[in-house]
């Protein structure tokens, strides 16, 4: 019996497959179990059309057997088995798939789920094994054959003995090293964990003899003497997989408790989800999905360490634990899974080709999540506000990101605090409640609602009885500027030049007063030595003497946010110091200006500018100077 070389590819290809294609060594068990399921599927399919098979679905199973002494792991199935020629073609030729050929030849419909599409999965065994032995007997044949290989050096095929059809794969595991503990794959708990993780929904039972312990029965004398219990070990056969995915069950079979229990168990969340959706899409591509909106944000949600994504299954076999391509960033909080038969997988079955099917599924999931959130907002407002508290800022970032490309999708999900009754409102609710004469959607920015309510800039808008949106998150104003208009109503910062609240007559009267004070205003501006672009009279102030506003696209709040970012670039808004012409301080400034005391006027300019900074919550340039000026001018 001579050693044969692998036909299709070089030793380098096999080495690359073993060391590069698969990210995690543990998936070898997933691949071998998937192959065993394929083999059973083929014989099961044959049993549906051939009475001679004499087997029904309940007769099929996959067996796992670990021998720590011999360091071997055995996977056995009672599927269709392989002839000598099939062993040669399927295992001797890298990337030759018997499953794919079988599926095409028999024109199987989608519900006949042959998992394997490529022949390389079997070779993942060499990531953990120094020798692989396959003993197989094809259904209808009276001969069995043994295929053996130690990897890149080739393989041998010889005759063997086997009582019934099926295949046995025996892995002789590699020796443990400091970096790799291959022996862990012989531990019962590890095997059970891997099957639960990757192969829980294989539709045939995966069985293993599992060792348990139980207390020995005590004699009456031992009980009276209160002797400690002695334990004995016993072995029983366990089915390690649940076989039927919950998402493939009919919705009528499931209760709300089933969905919630699945979520808390599957995604390790102590809190029940706020909302869930069970999706069965029969189109092209077809897929089933379970989608959950958590009630609270994970502790690492707003960190770089957080990974978004849904679990991705192909016919019940876990392909990716977090498929990020299925969720847009603004819905990254969604947890759940997708199971599809129509995805194009590459040779490792770990990575997806970025094809049309995946994009179609992702788009469909995005619509489902958006629809569920809108239902929550409309029908369960309290729950939606709970969601908003946890994840609202992510939706706002979604509005702002990508130059506002997604603003139309997300703007109706937004909530903002309102000056009316201090409650959260949607943009639609704000616009619907606008008074007939109101031209703009007014908003004010600040680090908190309490701070915003103290801003002098809000006085005029409030006096006119108009609602103000309070923007307290750093991203808020950026998002609002990207939206620009909502239902033809333009957003307007209460610090903007023209709030649209003055009549033409009032504007003319104000303009005349500003022209009269032009020289004094220039003196005040010069005294501030470039800190402001201008000093102007204010139409918005009622009781406060001064406030700071800005000109141009960069507002004062945006300046604070941008300068808080970890970079060396500094952004400066074009600051305007506004003075209330109806306040007694304005009269005082006029008196000083008339007296010709430019030095004193400059001191007042600095004092008022610093006062405006404090009101705005911005850092004071020179606290000592400010303190001295107060004492001096008092």
LINNORCOR-V47150 format. One record per backbone hydrogen bond with DSSP energy under -0.5 kcal/mol. CO is the residue of the C=O (numbers start at 1). NH is the residue of the N-H. If there is no record, write none. Layout:
# LINNORCOR-V47150
co:CO nh:NH
co:CO nh:NH
This chain:
# LINNORCOR-V47150
co:4 nh:155
co:10 nh:14
co:11 nh:15
co:12 nh:16
co:13 nh:17
co:14 nh:18
co:15 nh:19
co:16 nh:20
co:16 nh:21
co:17 nh:22
co:24 nh:27
co:25 nh:28
co:26 nh:29
co:26 nh:30
co:27 nh:31
co:28 nh:32
co:29 nh:33
co:30 nh:34
co:31 nh:35
co:32 nh:36
co:33 nh:37
co:34 nh:38
co:35 nh:39
co:36 nh:40
co:37 nh:41
co:38 nh:42
co:39 nh:43
co:39 nh:80
co:40 nh:44
co:41 nh:45
co:42 nh:46
co:43 nh:47
co:44 nh:48
co:45 nh:48
co:45 nh:49
co:46 nh:49
co:46 nh:50
co:50 nh:53
co:51 nh:54
co:56 nh:59
co:57 nh:60
co:60 nh:205
co:61 nh:78
co:62 nh:207
co:63 nh:76
co:64 nh:209
co:65 nh:74
co:66 nh:68
co:67 nh:71
co:67 nh:72
co:71 nh:173
co:72 nh:67
co:73 nh:171
co:74 nh:65
co:75 nh:169
co:76 nh:63
co:77 nh:167
co:80 nh:139
co:83 nh:87
co:84 nh:88
co:85 nh:89
co:86 nh:90
co:87 nh:91
co:87 nh:92
co:88 nh:92
co:92 nh:7
co:92 nh:94
co:93 nh:96
co:95 nh:97
co:96 nh:98
co:97 nh:101
co:98 nh:102
co:99 nh:103
co:100 nh:104
co:101 nh:105
co:102 nh:106
co:103 nh:108
co:104 nh:107
co:109 nh:112
co:111 nh:113
co:112 nh:114
co:113 nh:115
co:120 nh:123
co:121 nh:124
co:122 nh:125
co:123 nh:126
co:124 nh:127
co:125 nh:128
co:125 nh:129
co:128 nh:174
co:131 nh:172
co:132 nh:149
co:133 nh:170
co:134 nh:136
co:134 nh:147
co:135 nh:168
co:136 nh:145
co:137 nh:166
co:138 nh:141
co:143 nh:138
co:144 nh:160
co:145 nh:136
co:146 nh:158
co:147 nh:134
co:148 nh:156
co:149 nh:132
co:151 nh:154
co:154 nh:150
co:155 nh:4
co:156 nh:148
co:158 nh:146
co:160 nh:144
co:166 nh:137
co:167 nh:77
co:168 nh:135
co:168 nh:170
co:169 nh:75
co:169 nh:171
co:170 nh:133
co:170 nh:172
co:171 nh:73
co:171 nh:173
co:172 nh:130
co:172 nh:131
co:180 nh:177
co:180 nh:182
co:181 nh:184
co:182 nh:185
co:183 nh:186
co:184 nh:187
co:187 nh:191
co:188 nh:192
co:189 nh:193
co:190 nh:194
co:191 nh:195
co:192 nh:196
co:193 nh:197
co:194 nh:198
co:194 nh:199
co:195 nh:199
co:198 nh:318
co:199 nh:202
co:200 nh:242
co:200 nh:243
co:205 nh:62
co:205 nh:207
co:206 nh:240
co:207 nh:64
co:208 nh:210
co:208 nh:238
co:210 nh:236
co:212 nh:234
co:214 nh:232
co:219 nh:223
co:220 nh:224
co:221 nh:225
co:222 nh:227
co:223 nh:226
co:230 nh:216
co:232 nh:214
co:234 nh:212
co:236 nh:210
co:238 nh:208
co:238 nh:240
co:242 nh:244
co:243 nh:245
co:245 nh:248
co:246 nh:249
co:250 nh:253
co:250 nh:254
co:251 nh:254
co:255 nh:258
co:255 nh:259
co:256 nh:260
co:257 nh:261
co:258 nh:262
co:259 nh:263
co:260 nh:264
co:261 nh:265
co:262 nh:266
co:263 nh:267
co:264 nh:269
co:275 nh:293
co:277 nh:279
co:277 nh:291
co:279 nh:289
co:280 nh:282
co:281 nh:287
co:283 nh:285
co:286 nh:341
co:286 nh:342
co:287 nh:281
co:288 nh:339
co:289 nh:279
co:290 nh:337
co:291 nh:277
co:292 nh:294
co:292 nh:335
co:293 nh:274
co:293 nh:275
co:298 nh:301
co:300 nh:303
co:300 nh:306
co:303 nh:306
co:306 nh:308
co:310 nh:323
co:311 nh:313
co:311 nh:338
co:312 nh:319
co:312 nh:320
co:313 nh:340
co:314 nh:317
co:316 nh:201
co:316 nh:318
co:317 nh:314
co:320 nh:312
co:322 nh:324
co:323 nh:310
co:323 nh:326
co:324 nh:327
co:328 nh:331
co:329 nh:332
co:331 nh:334
co:335 nh:292
co:336 nh:311
co:337 nh:290
co:338 nh:313
co:339 nh:288
co:343 nh:345
co:344 nh:353
co:346 nh:349
co:351 nh:346
co:353 nh:355
co:355 nh:359
co:356 nh:360
co:357 nh:361
co:358 nh:362
co:359 nh:363
co:360 nh:364
co:361 nh:365
co:362 nh:366
co:363 nh:367
co:364 nh:368
co:365 nh:369
co:366 nh:370
co:367 nh:371
co:368 nh:372
co:369 nh:373
co:370 nh:374
co:371 nh:375
co:372 nh:376
co:373 nh:377
co:374 nh:378
co:375 nh:379
co:375 nh:380
co:376 nh:380
co:380 nh:384
co:381 nh:385
co:382 nh:386
co:383 nh:387
co:384 nh:388
co:385 nh:389
co:386 nh:390
co:387 nh:391
co:388 nh:392
co:391 nh:394
co:391 nh:395
co:392 nh:396
co:393 nh:397
co:394 nh:398
co:395 nh:399
co:396 nh:400
co:397 nh:401
co:400 nh:404
co:401 nh:404
co:401 nh:405
co:401 nh:406
co:402 nh:405
co:404 nh:407
co:406 nh:409
co:406 nh:410
co:407 nh:411
co:410 nh:413
co:411 nh:414
co:416 nh:425
co:417 nh:470
co:419 nh:421
co:420 nh:423
co:423 nh:418
co:425 nh:416
co:426 nh:430
co:427 nh:431
co:428 nh:432
co:429 nh:433
co:431 nh:434
co:435 nh:438
co:439 nh:490
co:440 nh:442
co:441 nh:492
co:442 nh:469
co:443 nh:494
co:444 nh:471
co:448 nh:452
co:449 nh:453
co:450 nh:454
co:451 nh:454
co:452 nh:455
co:455 nh:458
co:456 nh:459
co:458 nh:462
co:459 nh:463
co:460 nh:464
co:461 nh:466
co:462 nh:465
co:467 nh:442
co:468 nh:419
co:469 nh:444
co:469 nh:471
co:470 nh:417
co:470 nh:472
co:471 nh:446
co:473 nh:476
co:475 nh:479
co:476 nh:480
co:477 nh:481
co:478 nh:482
co:479 nh:483
co:480 nh:484
co:483 nh:485
co:484 nh:491
co:486 nh:489
co:488 nh:490
co:489 nh:486
co:490 nh:441
co:492 nh:443
co:493 nh:496
co:497 nh:499
co:503 nh:507
co:504 nh:508
co:505 nh:509
co:506 nh:510
co:507 nh:511
co:508 nh:512
co:509 nh:513
co:510 nh:514
co:511 nh:515
co:512 nh:516
co:513 nh:517
co:515 nh:518
co:517 nh:521
co:518 nh:522
co:519 nh:523
co:520 nh:524
co:521 nh:525
co:522 nh:526
co:523 nh:527
co:524 nh:528
co:525 nh:528
co:525 nh:530
co:526 nh:529
co:528 nh:531
co:534 nh:577
co:536 nh:579
co:538 nh:581
co:540 nh:460
co:545 nh:580
co:547 nh:578
co:549 nh:576
co:551 nh:574
co:553 nh:555
co:555 nh:559
co:556 nh:560
co:557 nh:561
co:558 nh:562
co:559 nh:563
co:560 nh:564
co:561 nh:564
co:562 nh:565
co:565 nh:567
co:573 nh:575
co:574 nh:551
co:575 nh:533
co:575 nh:534
co:576 nh:549
co:576 nh:578
co:577 nh:536
co:578 nh:547
co:579 nh:538
co:579 nh:581
co:580 nh:583
co:583 nh:586
co:583 nh:587
co:584 nh:588
co:585 nh:589
co:586 nh:590
co:587 nh:591
co:588 nh:592
co:589 nh:593
co:590 nh:594
co:591 nh:595
co:592 nh:596
co:592 nh:597
co:593 nh:596
co:596 nh:598
co:597 nh:601
co:598 nh:602
co:599 nh:603
co:600 nh:604
co:601 nh:605
co:602 nh:606
co:603 nh:607
co:604 nh:608
co:605 nh:609
co:606 nh:610
co:607 nh:611
co:608 nh:612
co:609 nh:613
co:610 nh:614
co:611 nh:615
co:612 nh:616
co:613 nh:617
co:613 nh:618
co:614 nh:617
co:622 nh:626
co:623 nh:627
co:624 nh:628
co:625 nh:629
co:626 nh:630
co:627 nh:631
co:628 nh:632
co:629 nh:633
co:630 nh:634
